[in-house]
Amino acid sequence: MALQARALYDFQSENVGEISVREDEVLTVYSEHDIEGWLEGVNSRGERGLFPASYVQIQRAAAGGVAAAEPPVSRYANVPAVPPPQPQAAAAGPGVSSTFCPPPQLQAAGGGGPGGLVQLAGLQHQTSGSGDDDDWDDDWDDNSTVADEPLSGSGGGGTGFSPELDGLGRYKVSPGAGGRSRSSASAAAASKSTATVSRNLNRFSTFVKSGGEAFILGEAAGFVKDGDRICVVSGPHGPEWQEDPYPFSCSIDEPTKQTKFKGIKSYISYRLVPSHTQISVNRRYKHFDWLYGRLVEKFPVISVPHIPEKQATGRFEEDFISKRKKGLILWMNHMTSHPVLARCDAFQHFLTCSDEKAWKQGKRKAEKDDMVGGNFFLTLSTPPAPLDLQEVESRVDGFKSFTKRMDESVFQLSHTANEFARKQVVGFKKEYQKVGTSFRLLSQAFEMDQQSFSVGLNRAIAFTGDAYDAIGELFAEQPKQDIDPIVDLLALYQGHLTNFPDIIHVQKGALTKVKESKRHVEEGKMELQQADGVRERCDTISFATLAEIHHFHTIRVSDFKTQMQHFLQQQINFYQKVTQKLEEALQKYDGV
């Protein structure tokens, strides 16, 4: 029979192989059996691909209708078109809260980790190779960072625990002797279910790679220490990160060129002085790069500011070193002003450790951190009141439109400012000096008159030519004072704006799973308790996303207010200098 489906919700495709559908749109479906929660078909615009099964309702062809022709071979034939798999006994039980911690009886297979607790299912730690790990001064500017190195065979953490895969590609948690993965009551409730929230077909999506999917499915588990708790509070404008009770800042100065291996290799070292310790430490660019990689891995819904880009040549030129230093200062200001990033153990280790041996130990500890990816959400403490998912979706969609428009305007302003600075340095300077040269030539011509009463005029005109030369020099130097700081700030925000599509994708993926679970409950395929667990974990991700959006707007207003005030003040100072030069030239004509 021919199969058609009517869309219940709007769906916007975000990955290759997906198609967008609109509410009430009629689609042709090749099979009523979904592929891990996805159906394949054709929308009303003739586009063929995948869309969520929970977003549509299958409509049977009328009785006596003509049988449909054999559907074409699916492009996804390598994926078996079968109903979603049944819940596994080892999966996390329904309704697990965002702050769930397994009981002490749940131990990893090796039992050697901190507290002997189960690590995050499916989590793989990225550890450094022995060479980079033990060489304090190896040149990471020319080699891959820790984040690019192969994974440790032991899976990190030193526990001997290796995530196990079942036949359906799910991660299973193996309990220790005498331990149980969940209560018998939860197991009995799960056995009544005939469906579960499906996995994304695209295993390379940000939602999957970030650990967001594992958390939503209840597969994240780990021991959360009190010191690791991150609080989201309700503010006047919605959820926001709890303020750091001990704010601090950190200066970066005195970049110096240093050598190793008897001068064979050279590098630039930057001096950091945190305000809360007043103890200076020296860091190379490779250390900033290492820290950035750790933070990106740990915080899936926090916009970690980008560090200045690497440069293969000219690394020791004065202009490049000065520009990189300014970029690192902006980066550091955003790090220390973020309530979560500023408290991160890896960041504090980066700022305060001055001993080589202690640095290596802290580095290894950061690389074996359990609370990364999906496990990060376990550390969140959120307000008890549930969120209105429709309002959340509206706010996130509004922010998505905002970031797109801001990205376009930032790019435009950056291009315009760079072009204007180039004209000032080259074009304006040249034009003003041409005017100055012309005035001097006129003065030299007048000197041929040899009349004593014209001497004062000749000197005044020559002085005017010199004044225009000086104004040309002022134009050439001015971009360093006003335009360059704006361009540097725009570059930092361009990095933030490239982060938010992935953050929004994680939150959108969580909302999709909630809609899917709601659909299963309405069809009697899922227990309400299990769907409530999905909803609760989605709220945790939504609270964090909205808190990060609020922080972005807060720091944006502060940054651009300060920068625009600086820009306009520098412009005023510049034109006052130009006016002063012209007034000095004007005074020369008073005695003529």
C-alpha positions as CSV (number, residue, x, y, z in Angstrom):
1,M,0.0,0.0,0.0
2,A,1.1,3.5,-0.7
3,L,2.3,5.2,2.5
4,Q,1.9,8.9,3.3
5,A,2.6,10.8,6.4
6,R,1.5,14.2,7.7
7,A,4.0,16.3,9.6
8,L,3.0,17.1,13.2
9,Y,5.8,19.7,13.7
10,D,8.3,21.8,11.8
11,F,11.7,20.2,11.3
12,Q,14.7,22.0,10.0
13,S,17.4,19.8,8.5
14,E,20.9,20.4,9.9
15,N,23.0,17.5,8.5
16,V,23.7,16.0,5.2
17,G,21.0,13.4,4.3
18,E,18.2,15.1,6.2
19,I,15.3,17.0,4.7
20,S,13.2,19.8,6.2
21,V,9.5,19.4,6.7
22,R,6.7,21.9,7.6
23,E,3.8,21.3,10.0
24,D,0.8,19.7,8.1
25,E,3.0,18.9,5.1
26,V,2.2,15.6,3.4
27,L,5.2,13.4,2.7
28,T,5.7,10.1,0.8
29,V,7.3,7.5,3.1
30,Y,9.2,4.5,1.7
31,S,8.7,2.3,4.8
32,E,6.7,2.7,8.0
33,H,9.6,1.1,9.9
34,D,11.8,3.8,11.2
35,I,15.7,3.6,11.1
36,E,16.7,4.2,14.7
37,G,14.0,6.9,15.0
38,W,14.3,8.2,11.4
39,L,12.1,7.7,8.4
40,E,13.1,8.0,4.8
41,G,10.9,9.7,2.3
42,V,10.2,12.7,0.0
43,N,8.7,16.0,1.0
44,S,6.3,18.1,-1.0
45,R,9.2,19.9,-2.7
46,G,10.6,16.7,-4.1
47,E,13.5,16.5,-1.7
48,R,14.5,13.0,-0.6
49,G,16.1,12.2,2.7
50,L,15.6,11.5,6.4
51,F,13.3,13.1,9.0
52,P,12.4,12.2,12.6
53,A,9.7,9.5,12.8
54,S,8.2,11.3,15.9
55,Y,7.5,14.4,13.9
56,V,5.1,12.7,11.5
57,Q,2.0,10.5,11.6
58,I,1.6,7.7,9.1
59,Q,-1.6,7.8,7.0
60,R,-2.8,4.6,5.4
61,A,-3.9,4.6,1.8
62,A,-7.7,4.3,1.3
63,A,-9.1,0.8,1.0
64,G,-9.3,-0.4,-2.6
65,G,-6.5,1.9,-3.7
66,V,-3.9,0.9,-6.2
67,A,-0.9,-0.8,-4.7
68,A,2.2,1.3,-4.7
69,A,5.1,0.4,-6.9
70,E,8.2,-1.1,-5.3
71,P,10.0,1.7,-3.6
72,P,13.5,2.6,-4.8
73,V,16.5,1.2,-3.0
74,S,17.2,3.3,0.0
75,R,20.4,5.3,0.1
76,Y,20.7,4.1,3.7
77,A,20.4,0.4,2.9
78,N,23.4,-0.4,5.0
79,V,21.3,0.5,8.1
80,P,18.6,-2.2,8.8
81,A,15.1,-0.8,8.6
82,V,13.8,-2.2,11.9
83,P,11.9,-0.8,14.8
84,P,13.9,0.9,17.5
85,P,15.7,-1.6,19.7
86,Q,14.3,-2.5,23.2
87,P,15.9,-1.0,26.3
88,Q,18.9,-2.9,27.5
89,A,19.0,-4.1,31.1
90,A,22.3,-2.3,31.7
91,A,21.0,1.1,30.4
92,A,20.3,3.8,32.9
93,G,16.9,3.6,34.4
94,P,14.1,6.0,33.4
95,G,13.8,9.2,35.1
96,V,17.4,9.5,36.2
97,S,18.0,13.1,37.3
98,S,20.7,15.3,36.0
99,T,22.6,15.1,39.3
100,F,22.4,11.3,39.5
101,C,25.4,9.5,41.0
102,P,25.6,5.7,41.1
103,P,25.9,4.1,44.5
104,P,29.3,3.0,45.7
105,Q,28.5,-0.6,44.8
106,L,28.7,0.3,41.2
107,Q,32.3,-0.1,40.5
108,A,34.3,-0.1,37.2
109,A,35.7,-3.4,36.1
110,G,39.2,-2.5,37.2
111,G,37.9,-0.8,40.4
112,G,41.0,1.5,40.4
113,G,39.4,4.9,39.7
114,P,38.7,7.5,42.3
115,G,36.0,6.0,44.6
116,G,35.8,3.0,42.4
117,L,32.8,4.5,40.6
118,V,31.6,3.8,37.1
119,Q,32.9,6.2,34.5
120,L,30.9,7.8,31.7
121,A,29.5,5.3,29.3
122,G,31.0,5.8,25.9
123,L,33.5,8.5,27.1
124,Q,37.0,8.3,25.7
125,H,39.8,10.3,27.2
126,Q,42.4,12.0,25.1
127,T,45.7,11.7,26.7
128,S,49.1,12.9,25.6
129,G,51.8,10.7,24.2
130,S,54.8,10.0,26.3
131,G,57.0,12.4,24.4
132,D,54.8,15.5,24.8
133,D,53.8,14.5,28.3
134,D,57.3,14.4,29.6
135,D,59.0,17.2,27.6
136,W,58.2,20.5,29.3
137,D,59.8,22.5,26.5
138,D,58.9,20.7,23.3
139,D,57.8,23.1,20.6
140,W,54.0,22.7,20.3
141,D,53.9,25.6,17.9
142,D,55.3,23.2,15.3
143,N,53.6,20.0,16.3
144,S,50.2,18.7,17.1
145,T,48.7,19.6,20.5
146,V,47.6,17.0,23.0
147,A,44.1,17.2,21.7
148,D,45.3,15.9,18.3
149,E,47.1,12.9,19.7
150,P,45.8,9.3,19.6
151,L,43.7,7.9,22.4
152,S,45.2,5.9,25.2
153,G,44.6,2.2,24.9
154,S,43.4,2.0,28.5
155,G,40.7,4.6,27.9
156,G,42.2,7.0,30.5
157,G,41.5,7.4,34.2
158,G,43.8,4.6,35.2
159,T,40.9,2.4,36.3
160,G,41.2,-0.4,33.7
161,F,37.6,0.2,32.8
162,S,36.7,-0.1,29.1
163,P,33.2,0.9,27.9
164,E,31.5,-2.2,26.5
165,L,29.3,-2.2,23.4
166,D,26.2,-4.4,23.1
167,G,25.0,-5.8,19.8
168,L,23.1,-2.6,19.0
169,G,26.1,-0.3,19.3
170,R,25.1,1.0,22.8
171,Y,27.5,1.5,25.6
172,K,26.9,-0.7,28.6
173,V,28.0,-0.2,32.2
174,S,29.4,-3.3,33.8
175,P,28.6,-3.4,37.5
176,G,31.1,-4.9,40.0
177,A,30.5,-8.0,42.0
178,G,27.4,-7.7,44.1
179,G,26.4,-4.5,42.3
180,R,23.3,-3.9,40.2
181,S,22.9,-1.5,37.4
182,R,19.5,-0.4,38.6
183,S,16.8,-1.4,40.9
184,S,14.5,-4.3,40.2
185,A,11.5,-1.9,40.2
186,S,13.1,0.2,37.5
187,A,13.9,-2.9,35.5
188,A,10.3,-4.1,35.8
189,A,9.0,-0.8,34.6
190,A,11.4,-0.7,31.7
191,S,10.3,-4.2,30.6
192,K,6.8,-2.9,30.1
193,S,8.0,-0.4,27.5
194,T,7.8,-1.3,23.9
195,A,9.9,1.7,22.6
196,T,12.7,3.9,23.7
197,V,14.2,7.2,22.6
198,S,16.2,6.4,19.6
199,R,19.8,7.2,18.8
200,N,20.7,9.7,16.0
201,L,21.5,8.0,12.8
202,N,24.2,10.5,12.1
203,R,26.9,9.5,14.6
204,F,29.1,12.4,13.6
205,S,26.7,15.1,14.6
206,T,27.7,17.6,17.4
207,F,24.8,16.3,19.5
208,V,26.3,12.8,19.6
209,K,30.0,13.8,19.7
210,S,29.5,16.3,22.5
211,G,28.0,13.6,24.8
212,G,24.6,15.4,24.8
213,E,22.9,12.3,23.4
214,A,24.4,10.0,26.0
215,F,23.3,12.3,28.7
216,I,19.7,12.6,27.4
217,L,19.5,8.8,27.1
218,G,20.5,8.4,30.7
219,E,23.9,6.8,30.0
220,A,26.0,9.4,31.8
221,A,27.1,8.3,35.3
222,G,29.9,9.4,37.5
223,F,30.9,10.7,40.9
224,V,30.4,14.4,41.3
225,K,32.4,16.0,44.1
226,D,30.9,18.9,45.9
227,G,33.7,21.2,44.6
228,D,32.7,20.3,41.0
229,R,29.1,21.5,41.3
230,I,28.2,24.2,38.9
231,C,25.1,26.2,39.7
232,V,22.6,27.7,37.4
233,V,20.3,30.2,39.1
234,S,17.2,32.1,38.2
235,G,18.0,35.7,37.4
236,P,15.8,38.7,36.4
237,H,16.3,37.8,32.7
238,G,16.1,34.0,33.1
239,P,18.7,31.3,33.9
240,E,22.3,32.5,34.5
241,W,25.5,31.1,35.9
242,Q,26.0,31.7,39.5
243,E,28.6,34.5,40.0
244,D,32.1,33.6,41.1
245,P,32.3,34.7,44.8
246,Y,36.1,35.3,44.3
247,P,36.5,37.1,41.0
248,F,40.0,37.8,39.8
249,S,42.0,39.0,36.7
250,C,45.3,38.1,35.1
251,S,47.8,40.3,33.3
252,I,50.0,39.1,30.4
253,D,53.2,41.0,29.7
254,E,56.9,40.8,29.0
255,P,56.9,38.4,26.0
256,T,60.5,37.3,25.7
257,K,62.3,35.1,23.2
258,Q,64.0,32.1,24.8
259,T,65.9,29.1,23.5
260,K,66.6,25.5,24.2
261,F,68.8,22.7,23.0
262,K,71.7,25.2,23.0
263,G,70.0,27.6,20.8
264,I,68.7,25.2,18.2
265,K,65.0,25.9,19.0
266,S,63.5,29.2,20.0
267,Y,60.1,30.2,21.4
268,I,58.3,33.2,22.9
269,S,57.4,33.0,26.6
270,Y,54.6,35.2,28.2
271,R,54.6,36.3,31.8
272,L,51.2,35.8,33.6
273,V,50.4,37.3,36.9
274,P,47.0,36.3,38.4
275,S,45.5,38.9,40.8
276,H,44.5,36.3,43.4
277,T,48.0,34.9,43.8
278,Q,50.3,37.7,42.7
279,I,52.8,35.0,41.7
280,S,54.1,35.1,38.1
281,V,54.3,32.1,35.8
282,N,55.7,31.8,32.3
283,R,53.6,30.2,29.6
284,R,54.3,29.5,25.9
285,Y,51.7,29.5,23.1
286,K,51.6,25.7,23.2
287,H,50.4,25.8,26.8
288,F,47.5,28.1,25.8
289,D,46.7,25.7,23.0
290,W,46.7,22.7,25.3
291,L,44.4,24.5,27.8
292,Y,42.0,25.5,25.0
293,G,41.7,21.9,23.8
294,R,40.9,20.6,27.3
295,L,38.2,23.2,27.9
296,V,36.5,22.6,24.5
297,E,36.4,18.9,25.3
298,K,35.0,19.4,28.9
299,F,32.3,22.0,28.3
300,P,29.9,21.1,25.4
301,V,27.5,24.1,25.9
302,I,30.0,26.8,27.0
303,S,31.6,29.1,24.4
304,V,35.3,28.8,25.1
305,P,37.0,31.9,23.5
306,H,39.4,31.1,20.7
307,I,43.1,31.7,21.2
308,P,44.9,33.7,18.4
309,E,45.7,31.5,15.5
310,K,49.1,29.9,14.9
311,Q,51.6,31.3,12.4
312,A,54.2,29.2,10.7
313,T,56.5,32.1,9.7
314,G,57.4,35.4,11.2
315,R,56.7,34.2,14.8
316,F,59.6,36.3,16.2
317,E,58.8,39.5,14.4
318,E,58.0,42.4,16.8
319,D,54.6,43.3,15.2
320,F,53.4,39.7,15.3
321,I,54.5,39.2,18.9
322,S,52.7,42.4,19.9
323,K,49.5,41.5,18.0
324,R,49.5,38.0,19.6
325,K,50.0,39.4,23.0
326,K,46.9,41.7,22.6
327,G,44.9,38.7,21.4
328,L,45.9,36.7,24.4
329,I,45.0,39.5,26.8
330,L,41.5,39.7,25.3
331,W,41.2,35.9,25.6
332,M,42.4,36.0,29.2
333,N,39.9,38.7,30.1
334,H,37.0,36.6,28.7
335,M,38.3,33.5,30.6
336,T,38.6,35.2,34.0
337,S,35.2,36.9,33.6
338,H,33.3,33.6,32.9
339,P,31.8,32.2,36.1
340,V,32.4,28.6,35.1
341,L,35.6,28.7,33.0
342,A,37.4,30.8,35.7
343,R,36.8,28.1,38.3
344,C,37.9,25.2,36.1
345,D,40.7,23.2,37.7
346,A,42.6,23.0,34.4
347,F,42.5,26.8,34.1
348,Q,43.6,27.3,37.7
349,H,46.4,24.9,37.2
350,F,47.5,26.8,34.1
351,L,47.5,30.1,36.0
352,T,49.2,29.0,39.2
353,C,51.5,26.1,38.7
354,S,55.2,27.1,38.6
355,D,56.9,23.7,39.3
356,E,57.7,21.5,36.3
357,K,56.9,18.2,38.1
358,A,53.6,19.6,39.5
359,W,52.7,20.9,36.0
360,K,53.1,17.4,34.5
361,Q,51.0,15.8,37.3
362,G,48.2,18.5,36.9
363,K,48.3,18.1,33.1
364,R,47.8,14.4,33.3
365,K,45.0,14.9,35.8
366,A,43.2,17.3,33.5
367,E,43.5,14.9,30.6
368,K,42.0,12.1,32.7
369,D,39.1,14.2,33.9
370,D,35.8,12.2,34.1
371,M,33.5,15.2,34.1
372,V,33.8,16.0,30.4
373,G,31.3,15.9,27.5
374,G,28.1,14.3,28.6
375,N,29.3,13.9,32.2
376,F,29.6,17.7,32.5
377,F,25.8,17.9,32.7
378,L,25.9,15.8,35.8
379,T,27.8,18.5,37.6
380,L,25.0,21.1,37.0
381,S,22.7,22.1,39.8
382,T,19.6,23.8,38.3
383,P,16.5,25.5,39.6
384,P,13.8,23.0,40.6
385,A,11.0,24.6,38.5
386,P,10.8,23.0,35.0
387,L,11.2,25.1,32.0
388,D,8.5,25.9,29.4
389,L,10.0,24.0,26.4
390,Q,8.1,26.1,23.9
391,E,9.5,29.3,25.4
392,V,13.0,27.8,25.5
393,E,12.8,26.8,21.8
394,S,11.6,30.4,21.0
395,R,14.4,32.0,22.9
396,V,17.0,29.7,21.4
397,D,15.7,30.3,17.9
398,G,15.7,34.0,18.5
399,F,19.4,33.8,19.7
400,K,20.2,31.7,16.6
401,S,18.9,34.5,14.4
402,F,20.7,37.1,16.4
403,T,24.1,35.3,16.1
404,K,23.7,34.9,12.4
405,R,22.9,38.6,12.0
406,M,25.7,39.6,14.3
407,D,28.2,37.4,12.5
408,E,27.4,39.1,9.2
409,S,27.7,42.6,10.7
410,V,30.9,41.7,12.6
411,F,32.4,40.4,9.3
412,Q,31.3,43.6,7.5
413,L,32.7,45.9,10.2
414,S,35.9,44.0,10.4
415,H,36.4,44.3,6.6
416,T,35.5,48.0,6.6
417,A,37.8,48.8,9.5
418,N,40.7,47.0,8.0
419,E,40.3,48.7,4.7
420,F,40.0,52.1,6.4
421,A,43.1,51.4,8.5
422,R,45.0,50.5,5.3
423,K,44.0,53.7,3.7
424,Q,45.1,55.7,6.7
425,V,48.5,54.0,6.9
426,V,49.2,54.2,3.2
427,G,46.7,56.4,1.3
428,F,46.0,59.2,3.7
429,K,49.6,59.6,4.7
430,K,50.7,59.8,1.1
431,E,48.0,62.3,0.1
432,Y,48.7,64.6,3.1
433,Q,52.4,64.5,2.4
434,K,51.8,65.3,-1.3
435,V,49.9,68.4,-0.1
436,G,52.7,69.3,2.2
437,T,55.3,69.0,-0.6
438,S,53.2,71.2,-2.8
439,F,53.1,73.9,-0.2
440,R,56.9,73.8,0.2
441,L,57.4,74.0,-3.5
442,L,55.2,77.1,-3.5
443,S,57.3,78.6,-0.7
444,Q,60.5,77.9,-2.6
445,A,59.1,79.6,-5.7
446,F,58.2,82.7,-3.6
447,E,61.7,82.9,-2.2
448,M,63.0,83.8,-5.7
449,D,61.3,87.2,-5.3
450,Q,64.0,88.4,-2.9
451,Q,61.7,91.0,-1.3
452,S,62.2,91.4,2.4
453,F,58.4,91.9,3.1
454,S,57.7,88.4,1.6
455,V,60.1,86.5,3.9
456,G,57.5,85.9,6.6
457,L,54.9,84.6,4.1
458,N,57.4,82.2,2.6
459,R,58.3,80.8,6.0
460,A,54.6,80.5,7.0
461,I,53.8,78.6,3.8
462,A,56.8,76.2,4.3
463,F,55.6,75.6,7.9
464,T,52.2,74.8,6.6
465,G,53.8,72.2,4.3
466,D,55.6,70.7,7.3
467,A,52.3,70.6,9.3
468,Y,50.6,68.6,6.6
469,D,53.5,66.1,6.6
470,A,53.1,65.7,10.4
471,I,49.3,65.2,9.9
472,G,50.1,62.5,7.4
473,E,52.2,60.7,10.0
474,L,49.4,61.1,12.6
475,F,47.1,59.3,10.2
476,A,49.5,56.5,9.7
477,E,50.0,55.9,13.4
478,Q,46.3,56.4,14.4
479,P,44.9,52.9,13.6
480,K,47.1,51.3,16.3
481,Q,45.2,53.5,18.8
482,D,41.6,53.2,17.7
483,I,40.8,50.8,14.8
484,D,43.2,47.9,15.7
485,P,41.6,47.3,19.2
486,I,38.2,47.1,17.6
487,V,39.4,44.7,15.0
488,D,41.0,42.5,17.7
489,L,37.7,42.5,19.7
490,L,35.7,41.6,16.5
491,A,38.1,38.7,15.9
492,L,37.5,37.4,19.4
493,Y,33.7,37.6,18.9
494,Q,33.9,35.9,15.5
495,G,35.3,32.9,17.5
496,H,32.4,33.0,19.9
497,L,29.9,33.2,17.0
498,T,31.4,30.1,15.4
499,N,31.0,28.2,18.7
500,F,27.2,28.8,19.2
501,P,25.9,26.8,16.2
502,D,27.3,23.6,17.9
503,I,25.9,24.7,21.3
504,I,22.5,25.3,19.8
505,H,22.7,22.0,18.0
506,V,23.1,20.2,21.3
507,Q,20.1,21.9,22.8
508,K,18.0,21.3,19.7
509,G,19.0,17.6,19.8
510,A,17.8,17.4,23.4
511,L,14.4,19.0,22.5
512,T,14.0,16.6,19.6
513,K,14.4,13.7,22.0
514,V,11.7,15.1,24.3
515,K,9.3,15.4,21.5
516,E,10.1,11.9,20.4
517,S,9.5,10.5,24.0
518,K,6.2,12.5,24.2
519,R,5.1,10.9,21.0
520,H,5.9,7.4,22.3
521,V,3.9,8.1,25.5
522,E,0.9,9.1,23.5
523,E,1.2,5.9,21.5
524,G,1.5,3.8,24.6
525,K,5.0,2.7,23.6
526,M,6.9,4.3,26.5
527,E,6.3,4.7,30.3
528,L,5.6,8.2,31.5
529,Q,8.3,7.9,34.1
530,Q,10.9,7.2,31.4
531,A,9.7,10.2,29.3
532,D,9.9,12.4,32.4
533,G,13.5,11.5,32.8
534,V,14.3,12.6,29.3
535,R,12.4,15.8,29.9
536,E,14.3,16.5,33.1
537,R,17.7,15.9,31.5
538,C,16.6,18.1,28.6
539,D,15.8,20.9,31.1
540,T,19.4,20.5,32.5
541,I,20.9,21.1,29.0
542,S,18.4,24.0,28.4
543,F,19.2,25.7,31.7
544,A,23.0,25.6,30.8
545,T,22.4,26.8,27.3
546,L,20.2,29.8,28.4
547,A,22.7,30.6,31.1
548,E,25.5,30.7,28.5
549,I,23.4,32.9,26.2
550,H,22.8,35.3,29.1
551,H,26.5,35.5,29.9
552,F,27.3,36.1,26.2
553,H,24.9,39.1,26.1
554,T,26.2,40.4,29.4
555,I,29.9,40.4,28.4
556,R,29.1,41.6,24.9
557,V,27.4,44.7,26.2
558,S,30.3,45.4,28.5
559,D,32.9,44.8,25.9
560,F,31.4,46.9,23.1
561,K,30.5,49.7,25.5
562,T,34.1,49.9,26.7
563,Q,35.6,49.5,23.2
564,M,33.3,52.2,21.6
565,Q,34.1,54.6,24.3
566,H,37.8,54.0,23.8
567,F,37.4,54.4,20.0
568,L,35.6,57.7,20.2
569,Q,38.0,59.1,22.8
570,Q,40.9,58.2,20.6
571,Q,39.2,59.8,17.6
572,I,38.7,63.0,19.6
573,N,42.4,63.0,20.7
574,F,43.5,62.4,17.1
575,Y,41.5,65.3,15.6
576,Q,42.6,67.5,18.5
577,K,46.2,66.8,17.5
578,V,45.3,67.6,13.8
579,T,43.6,70.8,14.9
580,Q,46.6,71.8,17.0
581,K,48.9,71.3,14.0
582,L,46.7,73.5,11.8
583,E,46.4,76.2,14.5
584,E,50.2,76.3,14.8
585,A,50.4,76.8,11.1
586,L,47.7,79.5,11.2
587,Q,49.6,81.5,13.8
588,K,52.6,81.8,11.5
589,Y,50.6,84.2,9.3
590,D,49.8,86.7,12.1
591,G,53.1,88.5,11.8
592,V,53.2,88.6,8.0
